[in-house]
Amino acid sequence: MMRFVLPTILLLGACQQQPADEPIGQPSANEAAPVVAPPQTPAKPVDRKVSRFTTGGIEKCRLVDKNEEEGGYFRHRCPGVGGYDYEVVESDLRQNLVVIRPDGKRDDIALSPVAGGGGFSVLGPTIEWRGDAGQPPRTMTVRFNVNEDPDPNVPDRSYLVVIRLATLACPVAAVPPGPSQSDRARAVADAATLPTCIGG
């Protein structure tokens, strides 16, 4: 009869090793509570500058005025982006711009005082409009080819002129030809604060 008593006592002792008032699945008093990391603050989105292009030159534009006397005068209206349009004005074999803002206001852009010193000039067919993604453009960049030498065998000099669009449109930089010319022009256009107007 005694041989059944000893296993029973041992079994009862084993059952008493788990405290009765300690819930199953919870850390005991001797265990460290798990560390809960605080919620992370979302990273501030980075402003992303994008380029949009209009191409084709005055062939894609509408002739709105002309006078073929005295060296010729031609004015073409061209579509831009983000509500902007522009006009290419040619007089005496020199081309300049008029920026037409979304509210209809017009800003004359005299390119000759900015680059080339008044030589015969022509605009390139492609214009780059640059600014924040999903927003109206902040700048437009035009290629301005100028004949700076009276020798017809000397090629034109090609500048990239960066034009500020907000408030009052005006040229802010004339990037001369050279390595990475487009990157240098975009660095101007993407600056946190655009340069002041140049060319008078």
FIZA-56409 format. One record per residue (C-alpha): residue number from 1; residue in one letter; chain; x, z, y. Coordinates in pm, whole numbers, always signed. Layout:
BEGIN
{NUM, "A", "A", {X, Z, Y}}
...
//
This chain:
BEGIN
{1, "M", "A", {+0, +0, +0}}
{2, "M", "A", {+290, +76, +244}}
{3, "R", "A", {+431, -272, +212}}
{4, "F", "A", {+144, -409, +428}}
{5, "V", "A", {+189, -158, +710}}
{6, "L", "A", {+539, -259, +827}}
{7, "P", "A", {+465, -631, +896}}
{8, "T", "A", {+153, -531, +1083}}
{9, "I", "A", {+350, -297, +1312}}
{10, "L", "A", {+610, -566, +1381}}
{11, "L", "A", {+340, -818, +1466}}
{12, "L", "A", {+178, -581, +1715}}
{13, "G", "A", {+514, -517, +1881}}
{14, "A", "A", {+576, -888, +1929}}
{15, "C", "A", {+237, -937, +2093}}
{16, "Q", "A", {+305, -664, +2348}}
{17, "Q", "A", {+616, -842, +2491}}
{18, "Q", "A", {+397, -1058, +2728}}
{19, "P", "A", {+260, -840, +3014}}
{20, "A", "A", {-117, -834, +3002}}
{21, "D", "A", {-162, -866, +3379}}
{22, "E", "A", {+72, -1164, +3432}}
{23, "P", "A", {-116, -1496, +3434}}
{24, "I", "A", {+10, -1766, +3202}}
{25, "G", "A", {+182, -2051, +3383}}
{26, "Q", "A", {+274, -1847, +3696}}
{27, "P", "A", {+635, -1750, +3776}}
{28, "S", "A", {+724, -1397, +3678}}
{29, "A", "A", {+852, -1142, +3927}}
{30, "N", "A", {+1208, -1227, +3824}}
{31, "E", "A", {+1170, -1604, +3879}}
{32, "A", "A", {+1226, -1774, +4216}}
{33, "A", "A", {+922, -1946, +4363}}
{34, "P", "A", {+958, -2325, +4390}}
{35, "V", "A", {+1075, -2449, +4731}}
{36, "V", "A", {+828, -2684, +4898}}
{37, "A", "A", {+994, -2935, +5133}}
{38, "P", "A", {+829, -2967, +5474}}
{39, "P", "A", {+655, -3298, +5542}}
{40, "Q", "A", {+886, -3555, +5694}}
{41, "T", "A", {+813, -3698, +6039}}
{42, "P", "A", {+756, -4076, +6009}}
{43, "A", "A", {+1043, -4278, +6147}}
{44, "K", "A", {+977, -4437, +6484}}
{45, "P", "A", {+924, -4812, +6438}}
{46, "V", "A", {+1211, -5025, +6562}}
{47, "D", "A", {+1122, -5283, +6825}}
{48, "R", "A", {+1174, -5624, +6672}}
{49, "K", "A", {+1248, -5917, +6900}}
{50, "V", "A", {+1125, -6255, +6785}}
{51, "S", "A", {+1169, -6611, +6906}}
{52, "R", "A", {+905, -6879, +6942}}
{53, "F", "A", {+993, -7236, +7032}}
{54, "T", "A", {+831, -7525, +7212}}
{55, "T", "A", {+994, -7861, +7151}}
{56, "G", "A", {+958, -8223, +7243}}
{57, "G", "A", {+1048, -8222, +7612}}
{58, "I", "A", {+834, -8397, +7871}}
{59, "E", "A", {+713, -8644, +7607}}
{60, "K", "A", {+480, -8362, +7493}}
{61, "C", "A", {+371, -8286, +7850}}
{62, "R", "A", {+111, -8426, +8089}}
{63, "L", "A", {+215, -8617, +8400}}
{64, "V", "A", {+34, -8456, +8694}}
{65, "D", "A", {+211, -8609, +8994}}
{66, "K", "A", {+462, -8881, +9076}}
{67, "N", "A", {+617, -9072, +9363}}
{68, "E", "A", {+858, -9342, +9257}}
{69, "E", "A", {+1001, -9395, +9605}}
{70, "E", "A", {+1311, -9226, +9745}}
{71, "G", "A", {+1485, -9158, +9417}}
{72, "G", "A", {+1169, -9077, +9227}}
{73, "Y", "A", {+957, -8764, +9200}}
{74, "F", "A", {+779, -8665, +8878}}
{75, "R", "A", {+596, -8349, +8779}}
{76, "H", "A", {+487, -8280, +8421}}
{77, "R", "A", {+279, -7985, +8300}}
{78, "C", "A", {+377, -7851, +7959}}
{79, "P", "A", {+225, -7593, +7720}}
{80, "G", "A", {+416, -7270, +7661}}
{81, "V", "A", {+330, -6965, +7450}}
{82, "G", "A", {+151, -6636, +7507}}
{83, "G", "A", {-63, -6773, +7789}}
{84, "Y", "A", {+233, -6919, +7980}}
{85, "D", "A", {+268, -7284, +8081}}
{86, "Y", "A", {+543, -7450, +8279}}
{87, "E", "A", {+610, -7762, +8481}}
{88, "V", "A", {+918, -7982, +8478}}
{89, "V", "A", {+980, -8114, +8828}}
{90, "E", "A", {+1223, -8404, +8869}}
{91, "S", "A", {+1348, -8525, +9204}}
{92, "D", "A", {+1652, -8741, +9279}}
{93, "L", "A", {+1762, -8723, +8912}}
{94, "R", "A", {+1762, -8342, +8914}}
{95, "Q", "A", {+1518, -8130, +8716}}
{96, "N", "A", {+1382, -7784, +8792}}
{97, "L", "A", {+1102, -7564, +8658}}
{98, "V", "A", {+780, -7401, +8769}}
{99, "V", "A", {+656, -7112, +8551}}
{100, "I", "A", {+277, -7075, +8538}}
{101, "R", "A", {+179, -6722, +8441}}
{102, "P", "A", {-134, -6631, +8238}}
{103, "D", "A", {-312, -6532, +8561}}
{104, "G", "A", {-243, -6877, +8707}}
{105, "K", "A", {+24, -6768, +8955}}
{106, "R", "A", {+319, -7004, +8992}}
{107, "D", "A", {+687, -6920, +9028}}
{108, "D", "A", {+938, -7187, +9128}}
{109, "I", "A", {+1260, -7171, +8924}}
{110, "A", "A", {+1546, -7341, +9109}}
{111, "L", "A", {+1806, -7411, +8841}}
{112, "S", "A", {+2061, -7604, +9046}}
{113, "P", "A", {+2182, -7300, +9245}}
{114, "V", "A", {+2223, -7108, +8918}}
{115, "A", "A", {+2434, -7356, +8722}}
{116, "G", "A", {+2607, -7682, +8792}}
{117, "G", "A", {+2631, -7671, +9168}}
{118, "G", "A", {+2364, -7931, +9237}}
{119, "G", "A", {+2482, -8215, +9014}}
{120, "F", "A", {+2246, -8452, +8838}}
{121, "S", "A", {+2065, -8254, +8572}}
{122, "V", "A", {+1817, -8271, +8287}}
{123, "L", "A", {+1648, -8004, +8078}}
{124, "G", "A", {+1687, -7995, +7701}}
{125, "P", "A", {+1377, -8062, +7489}}
{126, "T", "A", {+1355, -7714, +7330}}
{127, "I", "A", {+1260, -7388, +7503}}
{128, "E", "A", {+1300, -7048, +7337}}
{129, "W", "A", {+1041, -6781, +7423}}
{130, "R", "A", {+1157, -6434, +7325}}
{131, "G", "A", {+1006, -6086, +7319}}
{132, "D", "A", {+855, -5815, +7101}}
{133, "A", "A", {+664, -5921, +6792}}
{134, "G", "A", {+292, -5958, +6862}}
{135, "Q", "A", {+339, -5940, +7241}}
{136, "P", "A", {+360, -6203, +7517}}
{137, "P", "A", {+713, -6337, +7567}}
{138, "R", "A", {+948, -6143, +7789}}
{139, "T", "A", {+1188, -6429, +7862}}
{140, "M", "A", {+1222, -6803, +7826}}
{141, "T", "A", {+1558, -6970, +7772}}
{142, "V", "A", {+1611, -7334, +7868}}
{143, "R", "A", {+1903, -7567, +7809}}
{144, "F", "A", {+2022, -7709, +8140}}
{145, "N", "A", {+2256, -8008, +8115}}
{146, "V", "A", {+2445, -8080, +8438}}
{147, "N", "A", {+2678, -8358, +8544}}
{148, "E", "A", {+2946, -8157, +8722}}
{149, "D", "A", {+3204, -8436, +8746}}
{150, "P", "A", {+3157, -8771, +8924}}
{151, "D", "A", {+3355, -8939, +8648}}
{152, "P", "A", {+3092, -9094, +8417}}
{153, "N", "A", {+3329, -9049, +8121}}
{154, "V", "A", {+3316, -8670, +8154}}
{155, "P", "A", {+3027, -8526, +7949}}
{156, "D", "A", {+2761, -8308, +8102}}
{157, "R", "A", {+2810, -7932, +8091}}
{158, "S", "A", {+2535, -7755, +7899}}
{159, "Y", "A", {+2417, -7408, +8008}}
{160, "L", "A", {+2155, -7178, +7861}}
{161, "V", "A", {+1954, -7028, +8146}}
{162, "V", "A", {+1763, -6708, +8066}}
{163, "I", "A", {+1448, -6667, +8276}}
{164, "R", "A", {+1263, -6339, +8315}}
{165, "L", "A", {+885, -6380, +8295}}
{166, "A", "A", {+725, -6046, +8386}}
{167, "T", "A", {+603, -5975, +8741}}
{168, "L", "A", {+807, -6248, +8913}}
{169, "A", "A", {+964, -6519, +8700}}
{170, "C", "A", {+1326, -6586, +8793}}
{171, "P", "A", {+1658, -6679, +8629}}
{172, "V", "A", {+1870, -6377, +8531}}
{173, "A", "A", {+2167, -6543, +8355}}
{174, "A", "A", {+2335, -6880, +8309}}
{175, "V", "A", {+2530, -6865, +7983}}
{176, "P", "A", {+2813, -7122, +7985}}
{177, "P", "A", {+2899, -7332, +7680}}
{178, "G", "A", {+3122, -7180, +7417}}
{179, "P", "A", {+3115, -7009, +7077}}
{180, "S", "A", {+2793, -6821, +6994}}
{181, "Q", "A", {+2623, -6944, +7309}}
{182, "S", "A", {+2273, -6888, +7168}}
{183, "D", "A", {+2362, -6535, +7052}}
{184, "R", "A", {+2500, -6453, +7396}}
{185, "A", "A", {+2180, -6575, +7560}}
{186, "R", "A", {+1967, -6368, +7320}}
{187, "A", "A", {+2175, -6060, +7394}}
{188, "V", "A", {+2077, -6099, +7760}}
{189, "A", "A", {+1711, -6156, +7671}}
{190, "D", "A", {+1700, -5854, +7438}}
{191, "A", "A", {+1864, -5604, +7676}}
{192, "A", "A", {+1662, -5288, +7741}}
{193, "T", "A", {+1674, -5371, +8113}}
{194, "L", "A", {+1698, -5733, +8220}}
{195, "P", "A", {+1950, -5829, +8488}}
{196, "T", "A", {+1833, -5888, +8843}}
{197, "C", "A", {+1742, -6235, +8963}}
{198, "I", "A", {+2026, -6474, +9043}}
{199, "G", "A", {+2053, -6794, +9243}}
{200, "G", "A", {+1877, -6679, +9557}}
//
